[in-house]
């Protein structure tokens, strides 16, 4: 699972979250992400996985699209210039 809050993009293990939630209902521990991506230049407005699961596309407030390669763990050159809403 992935979350995008502002410039922070985080990956989570759903199984770990469910296990931690059921085991620590009374402890109120904050779960830890399995990976946090480098911060973007602008806040994220959308995220989507490629159908084959190899990449994550992240749209930003400034109109750029960043592609994160999950196997190589790096960003490709951002796609900039999108102006449609």
N, CA, C and O of each residue as an XYZ file, in Angstrom:
340
protein
N       0.862     -1.158      0.000
C       0.000      0.000      0.000
C       0.912      1.227      0.000
O       2.003      1.206      0.571
N       0.451      2.282     -0.643
C       1.227      3.521     -0.684
C       0.342      4.680     -0.224
O      -0.856      4.717     -0.507
N       0.954      5.623      0.489
C       0.261      6.847      0.883
C       1.069      8.048      0.409
O       2.298      8.007      0.345
N       0.355      9.109      0.081
C       0.986     10.356     -0.338
C       0.379     11.475      0.482
O      -0.802     11.795      0.340
N       1.196     12.068      1.343
C       0.749     13.191      2.162
C       1.748     14.312      1.940
O       2.890     14.240      2.394
N       1.311     15.347      1.239
C       2.224     16.435      0.914
C       3.345     15.931      0.025
O       3.092     15.335     -1.022
N       4.576     16.165      0.435
C       5.743     15.728     -0.334
C       6.250     14.361      0.101
O       7.250     13.879     -0.431
N       5.584     13.732      1.053
C       6.024     12.434      1.578
C       5.253     11.289      0.937
O       4.023     11.262      0.976
N       5.981     10.339      0.346
C       5.403      9.137     -0.246
C       5.939      7.957      0.554
O       7.151      7.785      0.688
N       5.025      7.145      1.085
C       5.437      6.024      1.940
C       4.770      4.731      1.499
O       3.608      4.710      1.093
N       5.549      3.644      1.593
C       5.050      2.303      1.316
C       4.820      1.588      2.638
O       5.607      1.715      3.576
N       3.729      0.834      2.698
C       3.350      0.120      3.911
C       3.068     -1.342      3.579
O       2.618     -1.659      2.478
N       3.329     -2.210      4.516
C       2.947     -3.606      4.403
C       1.562     -3.752      5.022
O       1.398     -3.552      6.225
N       0.574     -4.097      4.216
C      -0.792     -4.239      4.721
C      -0.854     -5.343      5.770
O      -1.511     -5.185      6.799
N      -0.173     -6.463      5.515
C      -0.172     -7.570      6.480
C       0.416     -7.129      7.819
O      -0.114     -7.476      8.874
N       1.501     -6.370      7.781
C       2.115     -5.893      9.021
C       1.199     -4.931      9.764
O       1.094     -4.979     10.990
N       0.533     -4.051      9.008
C      -0.389     -3.099      9.634
C      -1.535     -3.821     10.323
O      -1.904     -3.478     11.446
N      -2.103     -4.829      9.651
C      -3.204     -5.580     10.246
C      -2.748     -6.361     11.472
O      -3.448     -6.391     12.484
N      -1.575     -6.995     11.387
C      -1.056     -7.760     12.514
C      -0.740     -6.846     13.694
O      -1.052     -7.174     14.839
N      -0.123     -5.706     13.414
C       0.221     -4.770     14.476
C      -1.042     -4.206     15.115
O      -1.098     -4.030     16.333
N      -2.048     -3.923     14.304
C      -3.295     -3.374     14.822
C      -3.988     -4.363     15.757
O      -4.467     -3.974     16.822
N      -4.043     -5.629     15.372
C      -4.732     -6.609     16.215
C      -3.914     -6.961     17.459
O      -4.483     -7.282     18.501
N      -2.588     -6.903     17.357
C      -1.739     -7.247     18.500
C      -1.575     -6.100     19.486
O      -1.312     -6.340     20.665
N      -1.721     -4.875     19.036
C      -1.435     -3.730     19.921
C      -2.608     -2.763     19.998
O      -2.406     -1.549     19.981
N      -3.815     -3.274     20.082
C      -4.979     -2.395     20.136
C      -4.919     -1.442     21.318
O      -5.436     -0.327     21.240
N      -4.300     -1.863     22.403
C      -4.256     -1.028     23.596
C      -2.969     -0.217     23.709
O      -2.897      0.714     24.511
N      -1.945     -0.561     22.908
C      -0.661      0.124     23.030
C      -0.608      1.433     22.246
O       0.199      2.308     22.561
N      -1.462      1.579     21.220
C      -1.500      2.787     20.393
C      -0.139      3.119     19.782
O       0.248      4.285     19.717
N       0.587      2.087     19.336
C       1.888      2.307     18.697
C       1.696      2.820     17.279
O       0.766      2.412     16.583
N       2.569      3.708     16.859
C       2.534      4.228     15.496
C       3.225      3.222     14.578
O       4.375      2.859     14.828
N       2.548      2.762     13.517
C       3.186      1.819     12.594
C       4.307      2.509     11.815
O       4.299      3.727     11.641
N       5.256      1.724     11.358
C       6.390      2.260     10.606
C       6.277      1.850      9.141
O       5.973      0.694      8.844
N       6.519      2.785      8.222
C       6.484      2.417      6.804
C       7.662      1.503      6.468
O       8.689      1.529      7.146
N       7.506      0.689      5.410
C       8.614     -0.176      4.998
C       9.588      0.578      4.104
O      10.740      0.171      3.956
N       9.124      1.689      3.501
C      10.010      2.519      2.691
C       9.418      3.910      2.587
O       8.202      4.069      2.477
N      10.284      4.926      2.624
C       9.890      6.309      2.404
C      10.709      6.830      1.236
O      11.936      6.736      1.251
N      10.056      7.372      0.237
C      10.765      7.880     -0.940
C      11.388      9.238     -0.653
O      10.961      9.938      0.265
N      12.412      9.618     -1.446
C      12.959     10.967     -1.308
C      11.845     11.991     -1.550
O      10.959     11.771     -2.375
N      11.900     13.112     -0.821
C      10.844     14.115     -0.948
C      10.811     14.715     -2.349
O      11.847     14.906     -2.986
N       9.608     15.004     -2.808
C       9.400     15.611     -4.117
C       9.541     17.125     -4.027
O       9.614     17.688     -2.935
N       9.577     17.778     -5.188
C       9.657     19.239     -5.232
C       8.337     19.903     -4.860
O       8.320     21.061     -4.441
N       7.231     19.175     -5.010
C       5.901     19.708     -4.705
C       5.058     18.595     -4.100
O       5.429     17.422     -4.151
N       3.932     18.969     -3.532
C       3.045     17.996     -2.915
C       2.420     17.056     -3.933
O       2.104     17.458     -5.053
N       2.244     15.811     -3.537
C       1.623     14.808     -4.405
C       0.108     14.992     -4.402
O      -0.493     15.262     -3.362
N      -0.497     14.843     -5.572
C      -1.948     14.931     -5.695
C      -2.562     13.607     -6.129
O      -3.767     13.410     -5.974
N      -1.751     12.693     -6.671
C      -2.258     11.389     -7.122
C      -1.111     10.385     -7.188
O       0.033     10.742     -7.467
N      -1.440      9.136     -6.930
C      -0.475      8.043     -7.092
C      -1.180      6.872     -7.777
O      -2.369      6.642     -7.558
N      -0.443      6.136     -8.603
C      -1.013      4.970     -9.289
C       0.106      4.002     -9.634
O       1.172      4.406    -10.097
N      -0.149      2.715     -9.405
C       0.809      1.689     -9.785
C       0.614      1.309    -11.249
O      -0.512      1.280    -11.744
N       1.717      1.017    -11.939
C       1.658      0.439    -13.282
C       0.996     -0.928    -13.150
O       1.190     -1.592    -12.132
N       0.216     -1.379    -14.144
C      -0.462     -2.675    -14.039
C       0.461     -3.854    -13.728
O       0.036     -4.811    -13.080
N       1.724     -3.799    -14.182
C       2.635     -4.920    -13.884
C       3.354     -4.754    -12.550
O       4.155     -5.607    -12.168
N       3.072     -3.655    -11.833
C       3.652     -3.447    -10.511
C       5.094     -2.988    -10.499
O       5.715     -2.962     -9.436
N       5.646     -2.626    -11.645
C       7.060     -2.261    -11.711
C       7.339     -0.797    -11.397
O       8.467     -0.446    -11.052
N       6.329      0.063    -11.511
C       6.525      1.494    -11.313
C       5.351      2.103    -10.566
O       4.237      1.580    -10.571
N       5.637      3.219     -9.929
C       4.616      4.023     -9.283
C       4.657      5.400     -9.931
O       5.715      6.028     -9.975
N       3.522      5.879    -10.433
C       3.429      7.228    -10.996
C       2.882      8.147     -9.913
O       1.908      7.820     -9.236
N       3.525      9.305     -9.759
C       3.124     10.281     -8.745
C       2.902     11.615     -9.433
O       3.833     12.183    -10.003
N       1.670     12.122     -9.387
C       1.357     13.441     -9.922
C       1.503     14.480     -8.827
O       1.157     14.223     -7.674
N       2.016     15.662     -9.182
C       2.258     16.693     -8.174
C       1.456     17.966     -8.445
O       0.901     18.157     -9.527
N       1.415     18.826     -7.433
C       0.716     20.113     -7.515
C       1.279     21.003     -8.615
O       0.551     21.824     -9.173
N       2.543     20.858     -8.930
C       3.163     21.707     -9.952
C       2.959     21.170    -11.370
O       3.476     21.745    -12.327
N       2.213     20.076    -11.512
C       1.920     19.528    -12.833
C       2.935     18.534    -13.356
O       2.894     18.182    -14.535
N       3.840     18.074    -12.519
C       4.837     17.084    -12.938
C       4.358     15.681    -12.577
O       3.555     15.489    -11.665
N       4.875     14.717    -13.319
C       4.637     13.308    -13.004
C       5.991     12.653    -12.777
O       6.875     12.716    -13.631
N       6.140     12.027    -11.620
C       7.368     11.319    -11.279
C       7.112      9.821    -11.360
O       6.089      9.335    -10.878
N       8.036      9.095    -11.965
C       7.942      7.644    -12.047
C       8.996      7.025    -11.149
O      10.192      7.233    -11.354
N       8.558      6.268    -10.155
C       9.453      5.573     -9.231
C       9.551      4.124     -9.687
O       8.544      3.420     -9.745
N      10.771      3.674    -10.013
C      10.999      2.289    -10.419
C      11.181      1.447     -9.167
O      12.170      1.601     -8.450
N      10.236      0.561     -8.901
C      10.268     -0.219     -7.672
C      11.456     -1.171     -7.608
O      12.013     -1.370     -6.528
N      11.863     -1.767     -8.732
C      12.986     -2.705     -8.702
C      14.326     -1.994     -8.556
O      15.224     -2.500     -7.883
N      14.468     -0.822     -9.181
C      15.736     -0.084     -9.108
C      15.764      0.920     -7.954
O      16.818      1.464     -7.625
N      14.606      1.164     -7.342
C      14.461      2.108     -6.232
C      15.053      3.480     -6.548
O      15.887      4.011     -5.815
N      14.585      4.028     -7.668
C      15.016      5.376     -8.060
C      13.955      6.003     -8.938
O      13.126      5.312     -9.531
N      13.993      7.344     -9.011
C      13.087      8.073     -9.887
C      13.655      8.141    -11.293
O      14.868      8.253    -11.471
N      12.784      8.075    -12.293
C      13.151      8.395    -13.672
C      13.080      9.907    -13.807
O      12.628     10.595    -12.892
N      13.526     10.428    -14.946
C      13.428     11.860    -15.198
C      11.961     12.273    -15.110
O      11.122     11.636    -15.748
N      11.613     13.321    -14.340
C      10.199     13.710    -14.200
C       9.627     14.199    -15.531
O      10.335     14.761    -16.367
N       8.336     13.970    -15.697
C       7.611     14.468    -16.866
C       6.931     15.772    -16.427
O       6.071     15.767    -15.546
N       7.323     16.872    -17.044
C       6.805     18.176    -16.628
C       6.043     18.840    -17.756
O       6.236     18.514    -18.927
N       5.174     19.774    -17.397
C       4.462     20.566    -18.371
C       2.986     20.287    -18.463
O       2.300     20.916    -19.269
N       2.461     19.363    -17.667
C       1.035     19.068    -17.686
C       0.261     20.246    -17.110
O       0.584     20.741    -16.030
N      -0.778     20.699    -17.844
C      -1.527     21.861    -17.380
C      -3.016     21.593    -17.200
O      -3.720     22.449    -16.663
N      -3.524     20.438    -17.627
C      -4.946     20.143    -17.484
C      -5.293     19.872    -16.026
O      -4.449     19.418    -15.252
N      -6.524     20.150    -15.661
C      -6.968     19.905    -14.289
C      -7.741     18.635    -14.194
O      -8.194     18.267    -13.110
